[in-house]
């Protein structure tokens, strides 16, 4: 796609969440607001509106740049590295 960052453009398929839970919040009895799924490894973690911001921490630790919203009805991708947003069908 023209005008889209190289990380999003490199995706061949969009990974969907296995479960609608933040895997790290479950371990610590935490809570989340919204969920994101990493497009590199498939982990589903909480967003920056959530108290623990696990997905952003995952990006900084792993370098995995692209996530999707794991929220039902939301169809978009975000690249942390390039701060690029793309809605998809």
N, C-alpha and C positions, 0 to 999 in steps of 0.2 A: 504494500500500500504506500502510495506517495505521501510524504509529509509525516510518516510514522517512524519512530525510532527503530534502530537496527535490532534491538532486543525483542520488541513486539513483532517486528517483521519476520524474525527468525523462527517464530512459533509455527509448528506444522499442525498441531492440534491444541485444543484448549482443555486442560485438565479440570475436571469437576471434583468437588469435595467428596470424600468417601463418607464423611459424617458431618453434620452441621453442629460441630462443637469446636471450641478452642482447645487443642490438645494440651497446651501448657496450663491454661486456667483450670482444667479438670484436675491436673496433678496437684495444684496448689489450693484447690477449693475457691478459686477466683471467679470473677464474673466478666462477661463481655457484652459489648453493645452490638457490633457487627463483625462479620467474619470475612477473611480473605484466604484464597488458596494460592500457594506458590506454584508457579508454572514450571519450575525446574525440578522440584522434588515432590510436590503434591501435598505438603503439609498444610493443614488449615489452622489458622491462628487468628487472634483478635486484632482489630483495627486501632488506629490512633485515637478514636473516641472512647476506647475502652481503657480502664485504669492501667493495665499492664503493657499495652502497646506491643504485644508479642510479635506481630508480623514485621514491624519496623526493626525490632531487635534481631529477628531472624535474618532480615536483609543485611544488616550491619555485620553480623557474625558470618554469614555464608556467602554474601555477595550475589545471591540469587535475585535478579532485578525485577522480574515481572510477576504480578499477582492478578487474580480476578476477584471480583466481588463474589462471595459465596452466598450472598443473600438471595432468596427466591425472588425471581422477577427482575433482578438487576443483571445486566449483561455488559460489563465493561472490563477493560484491562488497564493496569497502571504500571508504569515502569519507574521504580524508585530512582534508578541511576540517572535517567534523563528527564524525570518529572513529566512523563508523557502519558496522556489519558486517551483511550480509544474506546468508543462504544462499538459493540458488534452484534450481529444477528444470530 
